[in-house]
Structures are given as structure tokens and as C-alpha cells.
Amino acid sequence: MTTDSTGRAFAELTAPRVTAELGERSVVCLPLGSTEQHGPHLPLDTDTVIAERFAHRLTAHVAGRHDLWVGPALPYGLSPEHARTPGTVTLDLRLYAELITKLVDEYVRSTSVRSVLLINGHGGNRGALEALVHQLRHSHGITACVLHPAALAVGRVPIGGEMPEVHAGVLETALMLALDPDRVRLDLLPGKEFADLGRRGAIGHLVLDRGVTWPWTSDDPTLSVAGVIGGDPRRATPKLGQQLISAALNAGMHVLDRIDTATSPGTSETLRRHHGPHT
């Protein structure tokens, strides 16, 4: 996969350079995606592209202020809501949690870093990751944080339209038009109406209601049109995508400022005394 290379790709380092380049104030960034349906117009690796490309852009955006290194992206996640659609590959919850924990464990073991930033491109990963960062902090004595680029952006840039953005709609399509436009095929979208008040109500009840959690699926016609749960992707533009990315990058700078404060020498030592050395 082509990335916005900034010379900060962890896997491109030689072993001696790892010791020379990464210290306790460095931050290892792990892009987390998925392989799942994204309608007829976006590729299966959309979430992985968003996470990985954003991670590399973030390293450039914060260069000179934060020492951020991007590890290889994880292209599989928790996608049971799309499992009935061809092409979706999903992990189960236990395996996913063990995999993320083991990856973080190995980065902490093999480097001097005390901070890990998980950049998540898939909404279905969110619940597990929220629990995991608490566990990682207590088990490893490190600063751990999850950054969700799409969610960071959507609250700062108006998208418009009547439909909430859940999956493969205006939001993700705009991001892909800015990050990997050659693989966006708007011409393959069906000539159907995406804005529907009945579908909007169903999305609110089954997907977005914070008072109850339902095991919804993206092939449910009360929620989606051709796997799209959101506004008409044809309203997406590269300009909107760039605005969303810029907003998320600026918010990401503040996230890294907080990580830097949390891993200052005094704070880092306090964490180690409280939790003990990780073995």
C-alpha cells in the first residue's frame, strides 16, 4: 500500500537505528483498520487506508514537536456487522484483544518507548479498544490512547445532509477521495435514494442509540442501501475530505501534547512505581 511517507515508518528502520532513533519520549503509532464491505464504490481496505494514511500525515504534521513513528497497519478488525457480505474478513473479540495486547507488548519490549497511539479507522473496533487502553496502561505502565480520525473530524467540519454518517457514506467517501481517489468508484453506486426518514429512524434506534446496543447488520434494508449507512456518497468531494483531514490533524496535535505531558519524566516514573516494571 502506498503511504504518505515521512521517513517515520518503524518497519523501514534497521535494528541499530531503532536504538538510536527511539527513546522514552517517542510515540509508536499503530494504524488499525479492517477488511470489510464498503458499498459498491469503496475498497474493502477503506478503514485501513484511512488509518494508515492519516498516521503518516500526522507524523508530518507534528514533526519538530513530537517524535512519532508509524508501525505497519493491522488490516483486520472486528467486523461481524458486515460478515454476511462477500469479502468481509473479521476477527473474533478474544483474538483481536490478544493480538493488540501482544503487538503493544512487543513494541514496548523491543524499544524504549513508553507511549503507544492506536489510530483506529474502523468504528467496530472502538468498544474493544476503549477497554484495552485501560488494560494496557495498568498492565504495562505506559501511556496508551486511541485516536479515531473520522470521529475527530466529523464534529469539527459540517457535512450536511439528513442522514447520520455510519458507514461508506459521505464521510468515508470524502476521506478516500482525499487519500486514495483512484480507488473510489462513484459510478458504481445504484441510482437509489439514500436520504430516507424511515431509514434515519432505524439507524438512530439500532446503531446510534447510546442507551441500548443491538447486533445490527449492514445488509439490513431498513438501515442501508447497497451497504451504505449514511448520506449519498455522491455528495462527497476531495475538498471536503481535505477539510476533514486537516481538522483531525489539528485535533491530533492536541492529543499528542497530552501524551507528551503524560509521559514526562516524573509522570512516567510514577506510573512505573505504581504498576511495577513490565516483564
PyMOL commands that set and color helices and strands:
alter all, ss='L'
color gray80, all
select helices_A, chain A and resi 10-12+15-21+46-61+80-82+93-110+123-140+149-154+170-179+181-183+186-188+197-208+233-235+238-262+265-275
alter helices_A, ss='H'
color red, helices_A
select strands_A, chain A and resi 27-32+68-70+115-120+143-147
alter strands_A, ss='S'
color yellow, strands_A
deselect
rebuild
show_as cartoon
